[in-house]
């Protein structure tokens, strides 16, 4: 079956959704949910993503995220793969955790479309009847709504609240602004109508007809055999190459120097560590690029400098 084209460009906003394989849970307990959010934070550090909203349910999740570097695909590959590995390791499982490809409709970041998608995400617990009518929205712990009500220093650094506040006419991120946001959302909750969300559950983009036309123009000529297209953005591998080139230049190394040094060289391990922290490059790519032998050997070298061994 042919895959839908992933449209990537700097500043793109997506409503990302994925379910558990066979609709099974992707979170067994709160520790898994905490791990998912922590892994999302790591992904944001690596990719410069900015999250506008998230919600964790039992067998699926929703994210509204912005990609300043146009790097959704590489980032999601690392994010979902890493969380799956951690989940499987903790529960002594193996195999797929998520069901097929994640959905990622593009979202217009103006004219109320971003607000509509964020409302949809934040009201998920209400539609799933996880909250009693008398319980406030903030009683649900596993969405970004509760984070929105916290001060800047108390919330996760990768959650961006100003865009949604702006669409709601809230002038700034302040105590008064956050109270106003809470009032607006509780009122919105009471007006919730399933008909409001039909357009969000289908299609490949959420926005005006002009926004759709602009996206179609970007897609022209990019439909290849695997719908990869000619990418203008810095890919995950290109970013890794740039970081590697920076490190080699800083040390005054060339290819001959890389070959001369041992596979276990501490400086190589330090470069490998930076590549893992700042990019989504695989261990195979890192080991090959630094001439460190097998990927498992490179992994152990980095672990040894982290542990101080």
C-alpha positions in Angstrom: 0.0 0.0 0.0 1.4 3.4 -1.0 2.2 5.7 1.9 0.9 9.3 2.2 3.5 11.9 1.5 4.9 13.6 4.6 5.1 17.3 3.9 8.0 18.8 5.9 9.0 22.5 6.0 10.4 24.8 8.7 7.6 26.0 11.0 5.1 23.3 10.0 2.6 22.4 12.7 1.1 18.9 12.9 -1.6 17.1 14.9 0.2 13.8 15.5 -1.8 10.7 16.6 -0.9 7.1 17.1 -2.6 4.1 18.7 -1.3 0.9 20.3 -0.9 -2.2 18.1 -4.3 -3.9 17.9 -5.6 -1.0 20.0 -3.8 -2.4 23.0 -2.5 0.0 25.8 0.6 2.0 25.2 0.7 2.9 28.9 0.4 0.3 31.6 0.7 2.7 34.5 1.7 6.2 35.5 5.4 5.3 35.3 5.0 4.6 31.5 3.2 8.0 31.1 6.0 9.8 32.9 8.5 8.0 30.7 6.6 9.0 27.5 6.6 12.7 28.5 10.3 12.5 29.4 11.1 10.9 26.1 9.1 13.6 24.3 11.2 16.2 26.1 14.4 14.5 24.9 13.0 14.5 21.4 12.3 18.2 21.6 15.9 18.8 22.7 17.2 16.9 19.8 14.9 18.3 17.1 14.1 21.8 18.5 10.4 20.9 18.3 7.9 23.1 20.1 4.8 21.4 21.6 1.5 23.3 21.7 -0.6 20.5 23.2 -0.5 16.9 24.2 -2.8 14.3 25.7 -2.1 10.7 26.8 -5.0 8.3 26.7 -4.8 4.5 27.5 -4.1 3.2 24.0 -3.3 6.3 22.0 -1.8 9.8 22.2 -2.3 13.2 20.6 0.4 15.8 20.0 0.2 19.3 18.5 3.8 20.1 17.6 5.7 22.7 15.6 8.9 21.8 13.7 11.1 25.0 13.3 13.6 22.8 11.4 11.1 20.9 9.3 12.2 17.6 10.7 9.0 15.7 11.7 9.9 12.3 10.2 13.4 11.9 11.6 12.3 13.1 15.0 9.2 10.8 15.2 11.4 7.8 14.2 13.6 8.5 17.1 10.8 9.3 19.5 8.5 6.4 18.9 11.4 3.9 18.5 13.0 5.1 21.8 9.7 5.0 23.8 8.9 1.5 22.4 12.4 0.2 23.4 12.0 1.6 26.9 8.4 0.3 27.3 9.4 -3.2 26.1 12.5 -3.3 28.3 10.6 -2.3 31.4 7.8 -4.8 30.8 10.0 -7.5 29.3 8.2 -7.5 26.0 9.4 -7.4 22.4 8.0 -6.3 19.0 5.7 -3.5 17.9 4.0 -1.2 20.4 2.3 1.2 17.9 -0.1 0.4 15.2 1.3 1.2 11.7 2.1 4.7 10.7 1.3 7.7 12.9 -1.2 10.2 11.5 0.1 13.8 11.2 -2.3 16.2 9.5 -0.8 19.6 8.9 -2.4 22.5 10.9 -2.7 26.1 9.8 -1.2 28.2 12.6 -3.6 31.1 12.3 -7.3 32.0 11.9 -8.4 29.8 14.8 -7.3 26.5 13.4 -4.5 26.0 16.0 -7.0 26.7 18.7 -9.5 24.2 17.4 -6.9 21.4 17.3 -5.6 22.3 20.8 -9.2 22.3 22.2 -9.8 18.9 20.6 -6.7 17.5 22.3 -7.4 19.1 25.7 -11.0 18.0 25.7 -10.1 14.3 25.0 -10.6 13.2 28.6 -14.1 14.8 28.6 -15.2 13.0 25.4 -13.8 9.7 26.8 -15.8 10.3 30.1 -12.6 10.1 32.2 -13.8 13.1 34.2 -17.1 13.4 36.1 -19.2 16.5 35.2 -18.3 18.2 38.4 -14.5 17.6 38.0 -12.5 20.5 36.5 -10.4 19.8 33.3 -7.2 20.2 35.4 -8.1 17.1 37.3 -6.8 15.1 34.4 -3.1 14.8 35.0 -1.9 13.5 31.6 -2.5 16.4 29.2 -0.8 19.7 28.6 -3.9 21.6 29.9 -2.6 21.4 33.5 0.8 22.6 32.3 -0.9 25.7 30.7 -2.2 26.7 34.2 1.3 26.7 35.7 3.8 29.5 35.7 6.6 29.6 33.2 9.2 28.2 35.6 6.9 25.4 36.8 6.0 24.0 33.3 8.1 21.9 31.0 10.4 24.1 28.8 9.4 22.6 25.5 5.6 23.5 25.8 4.8 26.7 24.0 1.7 28.5 25.3 1.9 31.9 23.6 0.4 30.9 20.2 -2.7 29.4 21.8 -3.1 32.3 24.2 -2.8 34.7 21.3 -5.6 32.9 19.4 -7.8 33.2 22.5 -7.1 36.9 22.9 -5.1 36.4 26.1 -2.4 39.2 26.0 0.3 37.5 28.0 1.4 34.5 30.1 0.5 35.8 33.5 -1.6 34.7 36.6 -4.5 36.6 35.2 -4.0 35.2 31.7 -3.9 31.7 32.9 -7.1 32.2 34.9 -8.8 33.5 31.8 -7.6 30.5 29.9 -9.1 28.2 32.5 -12.5 30.0 32.4 -12.5 29.9 28.5 -11.8 26.2 28.5 -14.4 25.3 31.1 -16.9 27.2 29.1 -15.8 25.5 25.9 -16.2 22.1 27.6 -19.9 22.8 28.3 -20.4 23.6 24.6 -18.6 20.5 23.3 -20.4 19.0 20.3 -19.1 15.9 18.4 -20.1 17.7 15.1 -17.3 20.3 15.8 -14.6 17.7 15.4 -15.6 15.9 12.2 -13.1 17.8 10.0 -10.3 16.9 12.5 -10.8 13.2 12.2 -10.3 13.0 8.4 -8.1 14.5 5.7 -4.4 15.4 5.6 -4.6 19.1 6.6 -6.6 21.4 8.9 -6.9 24.9 7.6 -8.4 27.2 5.0 -8.7 26.4 1.3 -5.8 28.8 0.6 -3.6 26.9 3.1 -4.5 23.7 1.4 -3.6 25.1 -2.0 -0.2 26.3 -0.7 0.6 22.9 0.6 -0.4 21.2 -2.7 2.0 23.6 -4.5 4.8 22.5 -2.2 4.0 18.8 -2.8 4.2 19.1 -6.6 7.0 17.1 -8.0 7.7 15.5 -4.6 5.7 12.3 -5.1 8.3 9.7 -5.6 8.2 5.9 -5.4 8.1 6.1 -1.6 6.7 9.6 -1.4 10.0 10.9 0.0 10.5 13.8 -2.3 13.3 16.2 -2.7 13.7 17.6 0.8 15.0 21.2 1.3 15.2 20.9 5.0 18.2 19.6 7.0 17.5 15.9 7.4 18.5 14.0 10.4 21.6 12.6 8.7 22.6 16.0 7.3 22.4 17.4 10.9 24.5 14.6 12.2 27.1 15.2 9.4 27.2 18.9 10.3 27.8 18.1 14.0 30.5 15.6 13.1 32.2 18.0 10.8 32.1 20.7 13.6 33.8 18.3 16.1 36.5 17.2 13.6 37.3 20.8 12.7 37.4 21.8 16.3 40.0 19.1 17.0 41.9 19.6 13.8 41.2 16.0 12.7 41.0 14.6 9.2 40.1 11.1 8.0 43.6 9.9 8.5 43.6 11.0 12.1 40.2 9.2 12.6 41.7 6.0 11.2 44.9 6.4 13.4 43.0 6.6 16.6 41.7 3.5 18.4 38.0 2.6 18.2 37.8 3.1 21.9 39.4 6.6 21.8 37.8 8.8 24.5 37.5 11.8 22.2 35.7 9.6 19.7 33.3 8.5 22.5 32.7 12.1 23.4 31.8 13.0 19.8 29.5 10.0 19.7 27.8 11.1 22.9 27.2 14.6 21.5 25.7 13.0 18.3 23.3 10.9 20.4 22.3 13.9 22.5 21.8 16.4 19.7 20.7 14.4 16.7 18.5 11.3 15.9 21.4 9.5 14.2 21.5 5.8 14.8 24.4 4.0 16.6 25.2 2.3 13.3 25.6 5.7 11.6 27.7 7.0 14.5 30.0 4.0 14.7 30.5 4.1 10.9 31.2 7.8 10.8 33.7 7.7 13.7 35.3 4.4 12.6 34.4 2.8 16.0 33.6 -0.6 14.7 30.3 -2.3 15.6 27.4 -0.2 16.9 27.3 -2.1 20.2 31.0 -1.4 20.8 30.4 2.4 20.2 27.4 2.3 22.6 29.6 0.7 25.3 32.4 3.3 24.8 29.9 6.1 25.4 28.4 4.4 28.4 31.9 4.0 29.9 32.6 7.8 29.8 29.2 8.5 31.2 29.7 6.2 34.1 33.3 7.3 34.5 34.7 3.8 34.0 
